[in-house]
Amino acid sequence: MGIPHVQWSAYLAQIERALPYSEATSASIAYLKYPKRTVSLSLPVAMDDGTVQVFRGYRTVHSIARGPAKGGLRYKPGLTLEEVEALAAQMTIKCAVMDLPFGGGKGGIDVDPRTLSQGELERLTRRYTSELVDLLGPTQDIPAPDIGTNERIMAWILDTYSENRGTTSSGVVTGKPVSLGGSLGRREAAGRGAAYAAARVLPAYGLDLEGATIAIQGFGTVGRSAALAFSELGARVVAVSDRGGAIYNPAGLDVHALIDHKSHSGSVAGFAHSRAIAHEALLGLEVNVLLPAVDAGTLNEDNQASVRAGFILEGANAAITPAAEVALKRRGVVIIPDIIANAGGVTVSYFEWVQDASNFFWTEEEIRAALEKHMRAAVGAMLQFAYRHQIDLRTAAYVVALNRLNNATTLRGVYP
């Protein structure tokens, strides 16, 4: 393991905060302080111009105490081994708090996929998969889309793995095209799950989601699907942003029309019946819920003081830095943590994995109903511990996860 990443340090610190309220033993905690396995890869790829370029790739399995490793695959410039290890550990906690039969994994390649041709991207993906073919699988380690990856990349992984194994294995990845065994509702799952989480948390603090005002930082897959779900649940999305700009309408934005506008223009900027605002101004709007859905550290020590929302729904992993979180909680802001807020994605990935194993597929209505039921149960367990011990929601979520991981680790014992 490399030099500790800030997210890894935050993960360990959060375990220490949750320990006094949990049933976890020193033996079970010892497993969580180190990844089970980390692989670092050199990936030579033939480029379109005839040269060979070598990329750095990684895959970490943090825990298999509760089941095979599960976690996304990101293509991101500047990606490091330490970031991957930290994210894999957070996946262990996320799967446990959601009561999914998975451990935590994560992987990625240090690359900006926008700089590669389609052929180069495919060759890079297939090389990465072929290097890991003995370590992946439906009962071992199951990748899924993340930053910079999508259904097409999952299809290449499925094909490369299956060709090497000599049999089609749909369950080796999730988040793949529906025509290859993917699940209906998977694309929207993270954002819809975030809305379901907010719908469960807000009433516990005396606020109904219907009529609540929402500001969304980032209008990609998570932000867009969250906006749709919030609109369906009666909330009012008043501001959104993407790379091209930020817009605001205190009366509420027409989410369907906004999605159509972005699909044609490439950005939310210029949307009718809204006014342009600075990206930083969106964070300072007086709304009920702020949803940061961009990347880690977007809410930090430099901008947290401007936040006026009563609730922050952490749509991106580690969207709030530890120092910013301390300051926000001191001001009474309620933070719905990433391990709950964006867990809809891995939950529907679980549904996809189950459907692949049985070759029996559910309707989109069944997927949504199951996701809402799962989110409500997970949020309910978190709220119960938060109320019982008078602790913040992130610490309560960790307590739930640690108790489940401790139970699994204790029952399995130590081998040999």
KEBA-691981 format. One line per field, with one value per residue (C-alpha): residue in three letters; x, z, y; chain. Coordinates in nm, 3 decimals. Layout:
BEGIN
residuo (ALA|...)
u (X|...)
w (Z|...)
v (Y|...)
cadena (A|...)
end
This chain:
BEGIN
residuo (MET|GLY|ILE|PRO|HIS|VAL|GLN|TRP|SER|ALA|TYR|LEU|ALA|GLN|ILE|GLU|ARG|ALA|LEU|PRO|TYR|SER|GLU|ALA|THR|SER|ALA|SER|ILE|ALA|TYR|LEU|LYS|TYR|PRO|LYS|ARG|THR|VAL|SER|LEU|SER|LEU|PRO|VAL|ALA|MET|ASP|ASP|GLY|THR|VAL|GLN|VAL|PHE|ARG|GLY|TYR|ARG|THR|VAL|HIS|SER|ILE|ALA|ARG|GLY|PRO|ALA|LYS|GLY|GLY|LEU|ARG|TYR|LYS|PRO|GLY|LEU|THR|LEU|GLU|GLU|VAL|GLU|ALA|LEU|ALA|ALA|GLN|MET|THR|ILE|LYS|CYS|ALA|VAL|MET|ASP|LEU|PRO|PHE|GLY|GLY|GLY|LYS|GLY|GLY|ILE|ASP|VAL|ASP|PRO|ARG|THR|LEU|SER|GLN|GLY|GLU|LEU|GLU|ARG|LEU|THR|ARG|ARG|TYR|THR|SER|GLU|LEU|VAL|ASP|LEU|LEU|GLY|PRO|THR|GLN|ASP|ILE|PRO|ALA|PRO|ASP|ILE|GLY|THR|ASN|GLU|ARG|ILE|MET|ALA|TRP|ILE|LEU|ASP|THR|TYR|SER|GLU|ASN|ARG|GLY|THR|THR|SER|SER|GLY|VAL|VAL|THR|GLY|LYS|PRO|VAL|SER|LEU|GLY|GLY|SER|LEU|GLY|ARG|ARG|GLU|ALA|ALA|GLY|ARG|GLY|ALA|ALA|TYR|ALA|ALA|ALA|ARG|VAL|LEU|PRO|ALA|TYR|GLY|LEU|ASP|LEU|GLU|GLY|ALA|THR|ILE|ALA|ILE|GLN|GLY|PHE|GLY|THR|VAL|GLY|ARG|SER|ALA|ALA|LEU|ALA|PHE|SER|GLU|LEU|GLY|ALA|ARG|VAL|VAL|ALA|VAL|SER|ASP|ARG|GLY|GLY|ALA|ILE|TYR|ASN|PRO|ALA|GLY|LEU|ASP|VAL|HIS|ALA|LEU|ILE|ASP|HIS|LYS|SER|HIS|SER|GLY|SER|VAL|ALA|GLY|PHE|ALA|HIS|SER|ARG|ALA|ILE|ALA|HIS|GLU|ALA|LEU|LEU|GLY|LEU|GLU|VAL|ASN|VAL|LEU|LEU|PRO|ALA|VAL|ASP|ALA|GLY|THR|LEU|ASN|GLU|ASP|ASN|GLN|ALA|SER|VAL|ARG|ALA|GLY|PHE|ILE|LEU|GLU|GLY|ALA|ASN|ALA|ALA|ILE|THR|PRO|ALA|ALA|GLU|VAL|ALA|LEU|LYS|ARG|ARG|GLY|VAL|VAL|ILE|ILE|PRO|ASP|ILE|ILE|ALA|ASN|ALA|GLY|GLY|VAL|THR|VAL|SER|TYR|PHE|GLU|TRP|VAL|GLN|ASP|ALA|SER|ASN|PHE|PHE|TRP|THR|GLU|GLU|GLU|ILE|ARG|ALA|ALA|LEU|GLU|LYS|HIS|MET|ARG|ALA|ALA|VAL|GLY|ALA|MET|LEU|GLN|PHE|ALA|TYR|ARG|HIS|GLN|ILE|ASP|LEU|ARG|THR|ALA|ALA|TYR|VAL|VAL|ALA|LEU|ASN|ARG|LEU|ASN|ASN|ALA|THR|THR|LEU|ARG|GLY|VAL|TYR|PRO)
u (0.000|0.128|0.139|-0.199|-0.450|-0.661|-0.973|-0.804|-0.712|-1.070|-1.199|-0.980|-1.073|-1.443|-1.401|-1.246|-1.541|-1.792|-1.613|-1.741|-2.101|-2.047|-2.011|-1.692|-1.393|-1.026|-0.995|-1.265|-1.136|-0.788|-0.925|-1.066|-0.741|-0.572|-0.684|-0.699|-0.531|-0.405|-0.280|-0.079|-0.057|0.143|-0.083|0.084|-0.159|-0.104|-0.217|-0.376|-0.056|0.148|0.319|0.284|0.176|0.190|-0.085|-0.102|-0.394|-0.506|-0.755|-0.806|-1.012|-1.057|-1.282|-1.467|-1.608|-1.971|-1.932|-1.741|-1.579|-1.796|-1.686|-1.655|-1.389|-1.287|-1.084|-0.951|-0.637|-0.412|-0.571|-0.345|-0.316|-0.395|-0.720|-0.831|-0.755|-0.950|-1.251|-1.244|-1.257|-1.553|-1.728|-1.689|-1.871|-2.131|-2.224|-2.245|-2.466|-2.694|-2.695|-2.576|-2.387|-2.071|-1.734|-1.555|-1.350|-1.238|-1.023|-0.921|-0.670|-0.478|-0.613|-0.839|-1.075|-1.167|-0.816|-0.847|-1.017|-1.286|-1.040|-0.771|-1.024|-1.137|-0.781|-0.695|-1.005|-0.943|-0.576|-0.676|-0.933|-0.698|-0.438|-0.699|-0.898|-0.800|-0.900|-1.238|-1.565|-1.923|-1.808|-1.475|-1.468|-1.735|-1.659|-1.917|-1.915|-1.765|-1.608|-1.506|-1.654|-1.991|-2.204|-1.991|-1.677|-1.857|-1.956|-1.589|-1.495|-1.772|-1.660|-1.288|-1.349|-1.593|-1.360|-1.077|-1.303|-1.466|-1.818|-2.039|-2.044|-2.294|-2.242|-1.873|-1.977|-2.284|-2.399|-2.376|-2.625|-2.967|-2.931|-2.629|-2.792|-2.796|-3.076|-3.350|-3.320|-2.941|-2.850|-3.079|-3.018|-2.764|-2.963|-3.300|-3.158|-3.035|-3.385|-3.532|-3.276|-3.369|-3.739|-3.672|-3.432|-3.604|-3.926|-3.713|-3.602|-3.949|-3.935|-4.149|-3.974|-4.283|-4.229|-3.867|-3.615|-3.318|-2.992|-2.782|-2.412|-2.337|-2.590|-2.440|-2.596|-2.641|-2.756|-2.993|-3.163|-3.183|-3.352|-3.612|-3.680|-3.704|-3.951|-4.163|-4.163|-4.293|-3.973|-3.874|-3.539|-3.441|-3.076|-2.839|-2.488|-2.252|-1.919|-2.088|-2.260|-2.508|-2.874|-3.135|-3.509|-3.660|-4.000|-3.851|-3.699|-3.884|-3.657|-3.779|-3.736|-3.393|-3.275|-3.398|-3.218|-2.889|-2.916|-2.931|-2.694|-2.448|-2.497|-2.761|-2.642|-2.890|-3.196|-3.516|-3.702|-3.385|-3.106|-2.736|-2.545|-2.183|-2.088|-1.988|-2.321|-2.510|-2.341|-2.461|-2.828|-3.076|-3.231|-3.342|-3.115|-2.782|-2.672|-2.301|-2.268|-1.937|-1.626|-1.442|-1.366|-1.602|-1.720|-1.406|-1.254|-1.250|-1.619|-1.809|-1.883|-2.101|-2.334|-2.682|-2.866|-3.007|-2.923|-2.637|-2.701|-2.354|-2.410|-2.041|-1.800|-1.623|-1.778|-1.720|-1.369|-1.331|-1.246|-1.543|-1.771|-1.664|-1.746|-2.079|-2.195|-2.096|-2.339|-2.617|-2.613|-2.737|-2.516|-2.662|-2.336|-2.218|-2.227|-2.605|-2.677|-2.524|-2.574|-2.862|-2.609|-2.456|-2.799|-2.935|-2.603|-2.689|-3.030|-2.857|-2.616|-2.909|-3.099|-2.794|-2.750|-3.110|-3.161|-3.490|-3.527|-3.747|-3.953|-3.842|-4.133|-4.017|-3.660|-3.774|-3.997|-3.719|-3.470|-3.702|-3.767|-3.394|-3.307|-3.579|-3.457|-3.093|-3.175|-3.407|-3.128|-2.894|-3.151|-3.221|-2.854|-2.822|-3.120|-3.020|-2.665|-2.720|-2.455|-2.431|-2.559|-2.220|-2.105|-2.438|-2.405|-2.056|-2.189|-2.447|-2.178|-1.921|-2.173|-2.256|-1.891|-1.800|-2.073|-1.952|-1.586|-1.654|-1.865|-1.608|-1.311|-0.944|-0.792|-0.575)
w (0.000|-0.088|0.102|0.276|0.065|0.232|0.173|0.332|0.637|0.657|0.634|0.923|1.130|1.072|1.187|1.510|1.563|1.511|1.720|2.065|1.947|1.760|1.846|1.639|1.794|1.745|1.535|1.286|1.269|1.185|0.856|0.763|0.808|0.509|0.158|0.097|-0.241|-0.466|-0.820|-1.008|-1.385|-1.677|-1.982|-2.324|-2.598|-2.972|-3.062|-3.390|-3.501|-3.475|-3.146|-2.822|-2.508|-2.160|-1.910|-1.535|-1.409|-1.067|-0.905|-0.530|-0.335|0.014|0.174|0.087|0.436|0.319|-0.043|-0.366|-0.413|-0.582|-0.706|-0.999|-1.266|-1.335|-1.619|-1.473|-1.539|-1.233|-1.075|-0.810|-0.632|-0.302|-0.433|-0.558|-0.223|-0.033|-0.262|-0.229|0.150|0.124|-0.097|0.180|0.417|0.157|0.073|0.442|0.537|0.243|0.361|0.023|0.000|-0.133|-0.015|-0.142|-0.457|-0.691|-0.998|-1.268|-1.518|-1.514|-1.843|-1.983|-2.201|-2.403|-2.551|-2.695|-3.010|-2.979|-3.098|-2.850|-2.568|-2.658|-2.678|-2.342|-2.179|-2.322|-2.214|-1.859|-1.846|-1.985|-1.719|-1.447|-1.599|-1.324|-1.050|-1.184|-1.195|-1.064|-0.743|-0.708|-0.812|-1.013|-1.177|-1.275|-1.446|-1.264|-1.364|-1.730|-1.802|-1.930|-2.057|-2.371|-2.165|-1.947|-2.264|-2.372|-2.028|-2.042|-2.389|-2.307|-1.987|-2.155|-2.450|-2.210|-2.007|-2.304|-2.183|-2.160|-1.806|-1.783|-1.410|-1.438|-1.463|-1.385|-1.547|-1.890|-2.178|-2.113|-2.430|-2.270|-1.937|-1.789|-1.565|-1.637|-1.405|-1.359|-1.529|-1.305|-0.988|-0.806|-0.852|-0.782|-0.472|-0.350|-0.381|-0.196|0.083|0.117|0.121|0.424|0.610|0.579|0.764|1.053|1.095|1.054|0.684|0.410|0.077|-0.112|-0.180|-0.058|-0.267|-0.426|-0.577|-0.776|-0.847|-1.149|-1.411|-1.530|-1.478|-1.101|-1.101|-1.392|-1.254|-0.907|-1.052|-1.226|-0.912|-0.693|-0.939|-0.934|-0.553|-0.544|-0.459|-0.644|-0.828|-0.839|-0.950|-1.140|-1.283|-1.517|-1.680|-1.915|-1.651|-1.366|-1.377|-1.121|-1.103|-0.754|-0.888|-1.002|-1.322|-1.571|-1.535|-1.844|-2.061|-1.908|-1.991|-2.348|-2.366|-2.250|-2.490|-2.778|-2.654|-2.445|-2.132|-1.897|-1.980|-2.177|-2.058|-2.098|-1.790|-1.579|-1.511|-1.520|-1.192|-1.102|-1.015|-0.668|-0.620|-0.649|-0.332|-0.143|-0.239|0.046|-0.033|0.174|0.005|-0.172|-0.382|-0.483|-0.763|-0.929|-0.764|-0.434|-0.238|-0.416|-0.076|0.113|0.364|0.110|0.017|0.300|0.475|0.184|0.213|0.334|0.274|0.572|0.426|0.208|0.009|-0.079|-0.433|-0.523|-0.324|-0.061|-0.201|0.139|0.283|0.651|0.763|0.578|0.731|1.082|1.013|0.847|1.130|1.382|1.202|1.224|0.861|0.830|0.600|0.434|0.366|0.035|0.155|0.177|-0.063|-0.375|-0.283|-0.528|-0.797|-0.619|-0.498|-0.851|-0.952|-0.694|-0.856|-1.194|-1.055|-0.913|-1.243|-1.437|-1.199|-1.245|-1.609|-1.495|-1.543|-1.366|-1.498|-1.439|-1.200|-0.997|-0.991|-0.868|-0.599|-0.477|-0.475|-0.274|-0.024|0.013|0.054|0.314|0.517|0.508|0.594|0.871|1.032|1.010|1.163|1.444|1.552|1.507|1.736|1.991|2.034|1.938|1.668|1.314|1.019|0.876|1.209|1.248|0.901|0.987|1.308|1.109|0.863|1.129|1.318|1.004|0.905|1.257|1.252|0.919|1.019|1.356|1.204|0.932|1.169|1.071|0.810|0.846)
v (0.000|0.346|0.672|0.721|0.911|1.180|0.968|0.666|0.873|1.000|0.642|0.525|0.830|0.762|0.401|0.530|0.766|0.484|0.221|0.329|0.279|-0.048|-0.415|-0.448|-0.622|-0.543|-0.860|-0.759|-0.400|-0.530|-0.666|-0.326|-0.134|-0.296|-0.392|-0.766|-0.731|-0.452|-0.506|-0.241|-0.284|-0.150|-0.153|-0.116|-0.012|0.022|0.374|0.477|0.655|0.336|0.417|0.220|0.402|0.250|0.336|0.269|0.064|-0.060|-0.295|-0.328|-0.580|-0.442|-0.705|-1.025|-1.086|-1.053|-1.167|-1.103|-0.763|-0.500|-0.162|0.072|0.110|0.470|0.619|0.939|1.146|1.152|0.843|0.690|0.358|0.531|0.680|0.338|0.173|0.438|0.404|0.024|0.057|0.292|0.035|-0.223|0.013|0.110|-0.250|-0.337|-0.043|-0.128|-0.493|-0.622|-0.954|-0.789|-0.673|-0.364|-0.326|-0.049|-0.010|0.227|0.358|0.684|0.818|1.087|0.880|1.190|1.193|0.840|0.720|0.454|0.190|0.298|0.297|-0.053|-0.186|-0.030|-0.180|-0.525|-0.516|-0.417|-0.699|-0.963|-0.876|-0.935|-1.220|-1.468|-1.222|-1.107|-1.300|-1.312|-1.480|-1.296|-0.932|-0.750|-0.411|-0.150|0.193|0.489|0.821|0.807|0.462|0.348|0.059|0.018|-0.033|-0.286|-0.474|-0.495|-0.628|-0.889|-1.000|-1.014|-1.208|-1.449|-1.514|-1.597|-1.826|-1.994|-1.924|-1.618|-1.484|-1.198|-1.146|-1.048|-0.682|-0.475|-0.154|-0.318|-0.278|-0.428|-0.638|-0.812|-0.886|-0.539|-0.421|-0.174|0.125|0.094|0.424|0.627|0.426|0.646|0.965|0.806|0.639|0.978|1.120|0.822|0.872|1.238|1.148|0.927|1.160|1.497|1.399|1.271|1.633|1.780|1.869|1.716|1.654|1.769|2.138|2.131|2.328|2.148|2.274|2.024|2.073|1.858|1.751|1.425|1.085|1.124|1.485|1.440|1.128|1.282|1.591|1.375|1.172|1.482|1.634|1.318|1.323|1.680|1.867|2.184|2.178|2.545|2.536|2.309|2.337|2.158|2.243|2.489|2.701|2.726|2.832|2.931|2.980|3.018|2.907|2.577|2.440|2.222|1.918|1.732|2.041|2.105|1.752|1.799|2.134|1.984|1.691|1.940|2.213|2.012|2.223|2.355|2.708|2.914|2.724|2.927|3.052|3.062|3.306|3.236|3.239|3.172|2.816|2.931|3.108|2.778|2.653|2.961|2.945|2.932|2.593|2.297|2.042|2.083|1.784|1.791|1.533|1.616|1.470|1.440|1.755|1.993|2.118|2.212|2.450|2.734|2.730|2.559|2.890|2.998|2.696|2.792|2.466|2.281|1.939|1.820|1.503|1.374|1.250|1.214|1.000|1.211|1.528|1.697|1.715|1.614|1.968|2.114|1.852|1.947|2.313|2.235|2.008|2.276|2.508|2.249|2.131|1.772|1.564|1.255|1.070|0.930|0.569|0.608|0.895|0.740|0.374|0.336|0.249|-0.049|-0.158|-0.189|-0.347|-0.613|-0.655|-0.692|-0.953|-1.151|-1.129|-1.252|-1.545|-1.655|-1.544|-1.393|-1.018|-0.766|-0.476|-0.119|-0.070|-0.371|-0.234|0.107|-0.043|-0.271|0.018|0.240|-0.041|-0.109|0.260|0.314|0.016|0.129|0.489|0.371|0.168|0.468|0.705|0.459|0.453|0.829|0.889|0.623|0.752|1.117|1.101|1.236|1.034|0.938|0.796|0.615|0.462|0.341|0.184|-0.014|-0.126|-0.216|-0.429|-0.627|-0.666|-0.772|-1.037|-1.178|-1.174|-1.337|-1.613|-1.688|-1.688|-1.664|-1.898|-2.098)
cadena (A|A|A|A|A|A|A|A|A|A|A|A|A|A|A|A|A|A|A|A|A|A|A|A|A|A|A|A|A|A|A|A|A|A|A|A|A|A|A|A|A|A|A|A|A|A|A|A|A|A|A|A|A|A|A|A|A|A|A|A|A|A|A|A|A|A|A|A|A|A|A|A|A|A|A|A|A|A|A|A|A|A|A|A|A|A|A|A|A|A|A|A|A|A|A|A|A|A|A|A|A|A|A|A|A|A|A|A|A|A|A|A|A|A|A|A|A|A|A|A|A|A|A|A|A|A|A|A|A|A|A|A|A|A|A|A|A|A|A|A|A|A|A|A|A|A|A|A|A|A|A|A|A|A|A|A|A|A|A|A|A|A|A|A|A|A|A|A|A|A|A|A|A|A|A|A|A|A|A|A|A|A|A|A|A|A|A|A|A|A|A|A|A|A|A|A|A|A|A|A|A|A|A|A|A|A|A|A|A|A|A|A|A|A|A|A|A|A|A|A|A|A|A|A|A|A|A|A|A|A|A|A|A|A|A|A|A|A|A|A|A|A|A|A|A|A|A|A|A|A|A|A|A|A|A|A|A|A|A|A|A|A|A|A|A|A|A|A|A|A|A|A|A|A|A|A|A|A|A|A|A|A|A|A|A|A|A|A|A|A|A|A|A|A|A|A|A|A|A|A|A|A|A|A|A|A|A|A|A|A|A|A|A|A|A|A|A|A|A|A|A|A|A|A|A|A|A|A|A|A|A|A|A|A|A|A|A|A|A|A|A|A|A|A|A|A|A|A|A|A|A|A|A|A|A|A|A|A|A|A|A|A|A|A|A|A|A|A|A|A|A|A|A|A|A|A|A|A|A|A|A|A|A|A|A|A|A|A|A|A|A|A|A|A|A|A|A|A|A|A|A|A|A|A|A|A|A|A|A|A|A|A|A|A|A|A)
end
